[in-house]
Amino acid sequence: MTDKPIKGGVATWACLPGFPPAVIFPFTPGERFGVRSLYEFQMLMYRPLYWLGRDGEPAIDYDLSIGEEPVWDETGRTCTVRIKPWKWSNGETVCADNVIFWMNMLKVKGPRFGAYSEGYFPDNLVSFGKVADDKVSFTFDKAYSENWVLLNQLTMITPMPKAWDRTADGPADATHDIGQAEAVYEFLMAENGDVVEEDNSHRARWADSPVWSVVNGPWRLKSYTEEGVVTFVPNEHYSGPNPPHLDELRQVSTTSDEQQYELLRSGDVQVGFLPPGMGVQPDGDPTTGGPNPLGDGFQLEPQILFNINFMAVNFGNPTIAGNLIRQPYVRQALQSCFDQEYGAREVYQGYGWSQTGSIPVLPKSDLVSPKIAERGGFWPFDLEKARELLAGNGWDVSASPAVCVRPGTGLGEAGEGIPAGTELSFSLRYWEGRPSLARLMAQFRDDAAKAGIEIRLEEVMGSVLVAQDGPGEARMWELSCWGGGWVYNYPTGENLFQSGAACNFSNYRDAKADELIAKTVTSDDLEALYEYQEYIADQAPVIFMPTFPRRLFEVAGNLRGFSPINPYGLINPENWYYVDETAENES
């Protein structure tokens, strides 16, 4: 068979329902920090210091990274990074100053950045600075795991061009004067527009912005319509490897799985996904595609990410619901009511697997605690166990919802702030437009009711859900499920479970968890990682849910270069190209 590439063409990508790209500024806040805005949008235009994923494996791709491999000194506390002389689209050279600009902003505005965790980067730096025009150095307060520093710390950096170093009054110099970083940040956030607002009118201005049009990646934004159609064209000044083959890449918004599936069937999109529940993996191996309902005209590619799925529970809720959530036995009972095997087998029809704790089960690795693997998690599906937990802590489970009959903080009592007569009931908001998720939530509701827990379901648009139900004290949501979770670089817990972390979605605070997390980042000893994840699995600061391919990608048969799938969720549409199927058939 002759694989004859065709130069040019347009590829259209159907976005997940309810998740249009919401932030263009790479300094993305926690409420919008996710794969859709970062990995499938921003990074096409603005390359991070280090590119995650190489040839389908969980590693750094130094060819696609702006930074070369870090060089450590003999103390193990200082590393130096050389910056490759890539070009910005305005002709400037990517340099050390661009990294320092980002670092100064991170130093001042860290808590507003989604990957920030209090006490870690940049708080754990003694100093950082420009060594030469093409070199920067970072000196840490102690020796950390070099692997952790590279994968979880330095990957936070996105070099920013001099053109962004300005305020509404004109050019500024936050690059050399950290005191100006606050004002520059406020200007750039204003240029981005309200990060919570769902209307696309402010996003429609991004393509013509003198700020966001300065890019160093292989793509630049041509347009973002008020209907949510995003169009990229090649950056003609791109100086990195693998320039685009395509003339245009389009991303179209969808409102439901069914709508985007019809777009695939009609040929209006070349990259979409098979709605969960429509595909069957008869061998129970979610890493490989089963029979394809779309036939031979499409390739079926499961997108297996290094991730976990979970439902957030709001420790910060100021009502009785928050008092309930802060009781470990309540969370343990909720986890015991979640039938993950049912979800993997019936809802996702063989394309799912149970998530036993805070470390991804797939891709397989030695990072998962053997104790957790053997037990199938600390709180596997067991409705009788859930009833025992509640009855043993002051609840009458003879009816549903259960009623508190032993208030107080003593042994066998319900806990602080839970008066007698309280009914065990929670509101659960979840992502609308996903039939499989709705089915999973309905099953959870029905099973929880059998244990004495009432779950009141409410569907909410995905992007509204994550904006409103994100981290933050005194928010009123109770349980929240956006059908996903977290894609790890290296699976330590400082992003999700460290007290005060920007993406600590449950607002969980626990001194012992903080102590165990701290051990995992200073050592590559797996025992430290095991101890941390066992504690989290027992505590259940989130409700772990069945994990599944982020998408069962459907890719037009004549579109190549899509594989291998990046395990972190990044995409490289510059590698995509069409082939002449006529030439293939003739051969």
Rosetta blueprint (number, residue, H / E / L):
1 M L
2 T L
3 D L
4 K L
5 P E
6 I E
7 K L
8 G L
9 G L
10 V E
11 A E
12 T E
13 W E
14 A E
15 C L
16 L L
17 P L
18 G L
19 F L
20 P L
21 P L
22 A L
23 V L
24 I L
25 F L
26 P L
27 F L
28 T L
29 P L
30 G H
31 E H
32 R H
33 F L
34 G L
35 V H
36 R H
37 S H
38 L H
39 Y H
40 E H
41 F H
42 Q H
43 M H
44 L H
45 M H
46 Y L
47 R L
48 P L
49 L L
50 Y L
51 W E
52 L E
53 G E
54 R E
55 D L
56 G L
57 E E
58 P E
59 A E
60 I E
61 D E
62 Y L
63 D L
64 L L
65 S L
66 I L
67 G E
68 E L
69 E L
70 P L
71 V E
72 W E
73 D L
74 E L
75 T L
76 G L
77 R L
78 T E
79 C E
80 T E
81 V E
82 R E
83 I E
84 K L
85 P L
86 W L
87 K E
88 W L
89 S L
90 N L
91 G L
92 E L
93 T E
94 V L
95 C L
96 A H
97 D H
98 N H
99 V H
100 I H
101 F H
102 W H
103 M H
104 N H
105 M H
106 L H
107 K H
108 V H
109 K H
110 G H
111 P H
112 R H
113 F L
114 G L
115 A L
116 Y L
117 S L
118 E L
119 G L
120 Y L
121 F L
122 P L
123 D L
124 N L
125 L E
126 V E
127 S E
128 F E
129 G E
130 K E
131 V E
132 A E
133 D L
134 D L
135 K E
136 V E
137 S E
138 F E
139 T E
140 F E
141 D L
142 K L
143 A L
144 Y L
145 S L
146 E H
147 N H
148 W H
149 V H
150 L H
151 L H
152 N H
153 Q H
154 L H
155 T H
156 M H
157 I L
158 T L
159 P L
160 M L
161 P L
162 K H
163 A H
164 W H
165 D L
166 R E
167 T E
168 A L
169 D L
170 G E
171 P E
172 A L
173 D L
174 A L
175 T L
176 H L
177 D L
178 I H
179 G H
180 Q H
181 A H
182 E H
183 A H
184 V H
185 Y H
186 E H
187 F H
188 L H
189 M H
190 A H
191 E H
192 N H
193 G L
194 D L
195 V L
196 V L
197 E L
198 E L
199 D L
200 N L
201 S L
202 H L
203 R H
204 A H
205 R H
206 W H
207 A H
208 D H
209 S L
210 P L
211 V L
212 W L
213 S L
214 V L
215 V L
216 N L
217 G L
218 P L
219 W E
220 R E
221 L E
222 K E
223 S E
224 Y E
225 T L
226 E L
227 E L
228 G L
229 V L
230 V E
231 T E
232 F E
233 V E
234 P E
235 N L
236 E L
237 H L
238 Y L
239 S L
240 G L
241 P L
242 N L
243 P L
244 P L
245 H L
246 L L
247 D L
248 E E
249 L E
250 R E
251 Q E
252 V E
253 S L
254 T L
255 T L
256 S L
257 D H
258 E H
259 Q H
260 Q H
261 Y H
262 E H
263 L H
264 L H
265 R H
266 S H
267 G L
268 D L
269 V L
270 Q L
271 V E
272 G E
273 F E
274 L E
275 P L
276 P L
277 G L
278 M L
279 G L
280 V L
281 Q L
282 P L
283 D L
284 G L
285 D L
286 P L
287 T L
288 T L
289 G L
290 G L
291 P L
292 N L
293 P L
294 L L
295 G H
296 D H
297 G H
298 F E
299 Q E
300 L E
301 E E
302 P E
303 Q L
304 I L
305 L L
306 F L
307 N E
308 I E
309 N E
310 F E
311 M E
312 A E
313 V E
314 N L
315 F L
316 G L
317 N L
318 P L
319 T L
320 I H
321 A H
322 G H
323 N H
324 L H
325 I H
326 R L
327 Q L
328 P H
329 Y H
330 V H
331 R H
332 Q H
333 A H
334 L H
335 Q H
336 S H
337 C L
338 F L
339 D L
340 Q H
341 E H
342 Y H
343 G H
344 A H
345 R H
346 E H
347 V H
348 Y L
349 Q L
350 G L
351 Y L
352 G L
353 W E
354 S L
355 Q L
356 T L
357 G L
358 S L
359 I L
360 P L
361 V L
362 L L
363 P L
364 K L
365 S L
366 D L
367 L L
368 V L
369 S L
370 P H
371 K H
372 I H
373 A H
374 E H
375 R H
376 G L
377 G L
378 F L
379 W L
380 P L
381 F L
382 D L
383 L H
384 E H
385 K H
386 A H
387 R H
388 E H
389 L H
390 L H
391 A H
392 G L
393 N L
394 G L
395 W E
396 D E
397 V L
398 S L
399 A L
400 S L
401 P L
402 A L
403 V E
404 C E
405 V L
406 R L
407 P L
408 G E
409 T L
410 G L
411 L L
412 G L
413 E L
414 A L
415 G E
416 E L
417 G L
418 I L
419 P L
420 A L
421 G L
422 T L
423 E E
424 L L
425 S E
426 F E
427 S E
428 L E
429 R E
430 Y E
431 W E
432 E L
433 G L
434 R L
435 P H
436 S H
437 L H
438 A H
439 R H
440 L H
441 M H
442 A H
443 Q H
444 F H
445 R H
446 D H
447 D H
448 A H
449 A H
450 K H
451 A H
452 G L
453 I L
454 E E
455 I E
456 R E
457 L E
458 E E
459 E E
460 V E
461 M L
462 G H
463 S H
464 V H
465 L H
466 V H
467 A H
468 Q H
469 D L
470 G L
471 P L
472 G L
473 E L
474 A L
475 R L
476 M L
477 W L
478 E L
479 L E
480 S E
481 C E
482 W L
483 G L
484 G L
485 G E
486 W E
487 V E
488 Y L
489 N L
490 Y L
491 P L
492 T L
493 G L
494 E L
495 N L
496 L L
497 F L
498 Q L
499 S L
500 G L
501 A L
502 A L
503 C L
504 N L
505 F L
506 S L
507 N L
508 Y L
509 R L
510 D L
511 A H
512 K H
513 A H
514 D H
515 E H
516 L H
517 I H
518 A H
519 K H
520 T H
521 V H
522 T H
523 S L
524 D L
525 D L
526 L H
527 E H
528 A H
529 L H
530 Y H
531 E H
532 Y H
533 Q H
534 E H
535 Y H
536 I H
537 A H
538 D H
539 Q H
540 A L
541 P L
542 V E
543 I E
544 F E
545 M L
546 P L
547 T E
548 F L
549 P L
550 R L
551 R L
552 L E
553 F E
554 E E
555 V E
556 A E
557 G L
558 N L
559 L E
560 R E
561 G L
562 F L
563 S L
564 P L
565 I L
566 N L
567 P L
568 Y L
569 G L
570 L L
571 I L
572 N L
573 P H
574 E H
575 N H
576 W L
577 Y E
578 Y E
579 V E
580 D L
581 E H
582 T H
583 A H
584 E H
585 N H
586 E H
587 S L
